[in-house]
Amino acid sequence: MANLVKKCECAEAKAKRTLDLRKADDRKTAERLWGKCDHSWVVRYRLGGRGTPQKEQSFPHAMKRDAEKLILDIKGDKVSHLRRVVDPKAGAVLFAGYADKWLTGRMSLAANSTERYASYLRNHINPALGHLRINGIKRQQIKALITSMKAKGYAASTVHGCFAVINSICEEAMKDKLISETPCVDIELPSTTQKKNFLVPSWGQIKKLSDAMPKNYAATVWLMAGCGLRIGEAIAVTEDCLMFGGRRLRIHEQVTQKHGLAPLKHRKEDDYRDVPLPRFVREIITAHIETHGTTPDGYLFQGRRTVHVHHEVFRKAFKAAARAAGLPEDFTPHSLRHAFASMQLAQRIPITDVSAWLGHNDINTTYQIYGHLVEEAWDRALEVMETAYQEGVSASGDREAC
């Protein structure tokens, strides 16, 4: 069913005769002479029984043990009455090449998700695993990558994202019968619990930030702080987004990091999200349009050299403005989104509504980030129950007195 040979003529040349490998003595002679030859070992095997095509896999001379292990695996399958369905030769493809095909085949992925996965592969996964054969990747190598990313200070969400991509690729390889099992097992990942001690700026600080921004970008500060938008959502706002007499803002797309348009995060094309539009934000938008106009398509913000504002250009301008406004170095555009959520919850707006306005896919995400801001609900619950009890007991006593 499986045997180990060398396809060179070295053994017969040294033996000075033709060797019949079906004969035990000739086989022993060939194996002894092959040990002194540097040519590759070849495992010949069949995935099924007789009548199925014979396959081969080569191993360098120094990897004889690996070749013998493959033979033992194939024989073990026979003993346990299993049919070997994984083709070792097919699994010898490089991880990087297979990963590219995997990503290209993900037809249902949103454009921003495709970009994010490509970034994970380009910046983190392929430098560590891309040069390896997909059937040769070990659990320890994936674990080492995760440990290294954590040690370098990458966000837990980035580490989880990279692992999810590796795991999905390995599962795809199992379906394609390139590997028999995934190496992505029992690998500890960092906690995704979000940092809670973020800075909530005052309205005065937000105004200083807006004043320090380039004039044609200033309104984005109020869209993020007053409506809870992400960067890509803020710079994709059009004048048609104002709905219900200017009391709501309806957003249905975002500008990706490649300055193209894509559906909202966690949403499909044509999906939208409505958020409350405060009057002061509406007035700022109106003033922006009067001063700077819009693009021919009605977008409020236009890039310097591109149709839409480039994320990196915006981030650089924002960082300079934050420094000028006296805000900490770690204050980012996303901090304004935190400010929006914090202010809403401080005014006892239900966290379910805040989660919907933020566009979170799962309310647990909202609780992870902002749950500490609604802890006072416990006190309110106790107060409500105590009041109801006292009023109930009092009413009951009054009826008995009658």
N, C-alpha and C positions, 0 to 999 in steps of 0.2 A: 504493500500500500504506500510505503514511503521508504526511500533509501538515499544514502549519502554517497556521492561520487565526485570525481573531478573529470572534466571533459577534455583535459589536455592529454598528450601522448607521452608524458614524462615517465609514467610507471612502466609502460611497455618498452620504452626506449632503454630504460635501465635494466629491465628483466630480459631484454633481447629476444622477446617472443610475444605472441598475441595472448592476452589474458582474457579468459572467459569468466566474467564476474558472477555467473550463475554457479560456478564451481567454488566450493568453500576454500580450497587451497589457493586458487588464483585470486579470490577475493581478499584473503589475508595478505597475499603478496602485494596486491595493489594498494591496500590501506597502509601497509608499512612504507611503501615507496612514496605514496601521496604525502605522508607526513614530512618528507624531505623536500617537497615541492611547494613553491610559493603561489601557485595558481589558486583561484577561488574554489571553494566547496560549492557543490550544487545539490540541493535537496529536490528529488523528483517525487511527486505525490499526486494522488487523485482525490478530488473532493468527494466523489461518490465511489461506486464500485467499478468493477470492470465494465468497459464500454464507455466510461466517461473520459473526457480529454485529460491527458497527463499535463501537469503544470510543473514549473520549475521556479526555484528561488535561489539566488546566489548569495553567498556569504564570503567575505574576505578570509584568507587563510587563517588569520589570527582569531577569527570568530567561529571556530569549529564548535565550541560549546553551544553557541546560539543555534547553529544548524542542528545539532543533536537534540536540543530542547524542542525545536519545532517537530522533529520526528517523533519524540516522546509524546507531544501533545496530540499529534494525529493518531498515534497508536492508542493513546488513552481514550480518545473519542470512540475508537472502534471497540475497545473493551467495554465501555459504558453504553454501547449500542446507540451512540449519537452520531449524527452525520455532520462532519465539519463543514460549516457554511461560510466561514471567513476566509477570504483569499489573502494570504500574507503578501503576495506580490502586489496585489492591487492596493493594499494598505501602505505600500512603501512611498506613496506620494508625499510631498512636502506639505507641512501644515499650512504655510502661507498661501500656497497655490490653491489648496482645497478651501481655505477660508474665503478667498476671493470669490470662488464659485458659489460658496454657501451664501455670501452676502448678495451676490447678483441674483440668486434665485429667490430671495425674500421679496416677492412681488407685493405683498400686502403692507410692507413697512412704510410708514410715513417718511417723507423726505428728511425731516430733522432727525428721526431715529436712525435712518441709513447713514447720515453724516456722523452721528454720535458713535455708531458701531465701527464705522471706518476709522474714526479717530482712535478708538480703543485699540483696534488692530495695529494701526500705524505707529502709535506712540508707546504702547505698552506690551501688547501680546506678541506681535511678530518679532520684535527685537529679542524676546526671550525664547519663543517656541517656533518661530517661522521657519528656521533652518532644519528642524527635526522632522523625521518621517512621522506621519500621523499614527502609525501603529507602534511607534517606538517611544511615544510620550508617556512618562511615568507620573504617578500621583505626586511624588516628591518634587518634581520640576514645577508643577502647577502650584503646589504649596509654597515653594520657594519664591515664585513670582508674587503671590499674594502677600507673603511676609515682607518682601522687598518693597512693594508699593506702600504697605502700611508704615514701614520704617521711614520711607521718604516723605511721609506726611500727606499722602493723597487722601482726598475725602472718602469717607466710607461708601458713599454712593458710587464713586468712580471705581473703587475696588469691586463692589458688588456687580457693577455693570460689566467690567472685564470678565469676571468669573462667569456671569450669565452667558456672555458671548462664547467663551471657551466651552462651557457645558453644552450649549446648543449645537455648536459645531461637532462635538464628540458624539452627541446623540444622533446627529445627521449621519456621521460616519458609521455608527452602529446600524442604522437603517440601510445604508449602502453596503453593509457587510464588509467594511474595511477593518473594523476592530470588533472584537467579541464582547468587550465591556468597556465602560467609560472609566477613565482615571479620575473623574471629578467626584470622588466620594470621600466623605468624612474630612472635608477641608474647612477649617474654622475661618469664618469671615468676621470682620470688625462689626461692631454694633452700628446700626444705622440711626440710632437715636440722635436727633438733631440738637445742636447747641442752642441752649435756651437763653443764655445771657447776652442777647444781642442789644445793641443800642437803639432806643427809640428816640429819634431827634425831636426837638421842639419845632413848632411851626416857624419860629424865628430862624432856626438853623436851616430848615427846608427852604425858606425864602432866600437866605444867603447863598445856599447851594444853587438855586435856580438863577439868581442874579449873576453868579460867577460862571455859569454855563454859556457857551456860544448862544447868541440871541435866537438863532433859528432852531436850537435844540432845547431851549429853556422849558417849553411846555411839557416835554417828556417827564420832567421831574414831578410835575403835578399829576400827570396821568398815572405814574407809578405810586406816588404817595397818597393821592386822593381816590384812586380807583383800584389799586392793587395789581396793576399790570406788570407783566414781565417785560424785559428790554425789547425782545422781538415783537411783542404785542403792541407796545407803546409806539414803536416807530412804524408800525403797519396800520395805524389808525387813519381813517379817511373821514371826510366831512359827512359822509352818509352813515357813519357809525352812530350818530346822535339820533336817538329814537324817543318816541312818546313825549314829544314836545321838549326834548332836551333833558328829560329826567333820567334817562338810561343811556348807557353806552353799550352798543352791541358789537362785539369783536368776533371775527370769524377766521382770521388768518394771522400769521406771524412772519417776520423776516428772519430767515435762518442765518447762521454764521457765514454762509456763503452768499449772503445778501440776495437770496432768492425767496420767493413766497412759498409757504407751506401751511397745512392745516394747523389748528391749535394743538398744543401738547395734549396727549391722551385723547384726541378727537379725530374724527374722520373728516374728509373733505365735505364742505357745506354745513358742518356742525357750527354752532355759534355759542357764545356765552354772554349773557346780559349782566351788567354790573351797575349799581347806582352811580349816577353822575351828579356830584354836588354842584350847586350853582356857581361857586367860585371857580371850579375847574372848567365848567362850560364857558364862563366869561373869559378865562385865559385862552381857551381854544379859539373862541371868536376873535379875540385880539390878535392871536397868532395868525389866523387866516387873513385878517385885514392888513397885517404888517408884512407877512412873508408869502402869502398866497398858498397855493397847493400845486401839486404836480398835475399834468394833464388828466391823470386818472383820479385826482381828488385826494391823493395822499398828503398828509400834513407835513411830512418830513422827507427831504430829498438828500441823497448822498452827494458828496462833492464831485466824485468822478463816476459814480454809479447811480442807478435809478433809486435805490434804497440806501439808507444809512448803513454803513458797515459796522458790525458789532465792535470790532477792535478800535476803530476810529472813535466810536461813541464812548467806549470804556476809558480811553486815554483822556478825552475831554472831561468825562465825569470825575476821574481821579484827580485831575488838576483842579477842578471846581471844588471838590470835597476838601482838598487841602487848603484852598483859599478860604473856605467857609469854616475852617478850624475843626473839621470832623476827623475822627481817627483814620489811620492808614488802612484799616481793614473794613472801612465803610464802603460798601459797593452798591450798585444800582438795586440789587436784590434787598438791601437793607431798607429801602423805601417801601417795598412790598411787606416786609415785616412790620414797618411802622403802620401801614394801613390796617393790617390784621389786628395789631395790638390796640390801636385806637378804637376799632369796632368792638372788640371783645371787652375793652374797658367800659364801654357804654352799654354793656349787657346785651349786645346783639347775639342771637343764638349762633353757636359755633357751626351748626349745620348750614346756616345761610352764608357765613363767612367762608366756609370750605367751598361752597358752590361758586361764590364770587371769585375766589382765588383760582378756581379751575383745577382743584386737586382731584385726582382720579379716585382716591380712597380717603374717607374722612379720618381714618387712622393716621394718615400723614399729617393732617391738620392737628390732631391731638398730640402727636409726637412733638410737633414744633411749638404749639401754642397752648397745650393743655394746662400748663402751670398758670396761665393767665385767667383761667376760669375756675380755679380752686375755690374762689369765694362762693361758688354755687352750692358747695356743701353747707356753708353757713346759712345761705338763703333757704335751702331745703329744710334745715332744722327749724329756722324761724317760721317758715310757712306751716310746717306740721304742728309746731307748738301753738301757733295762733289758732289754727283750725281746731285743734283739740280743746283749747280753752274756750273758744266760742261755742263748740258743740256741747261741752260739759255745762257751760253757763245756760245755754238754751234749754237743755234737758232739765236743769234744776228749776228754771222758771216755769216750765210746764207742770212739773210735779207740785210746785207751790200753788198752782191754780186748782 
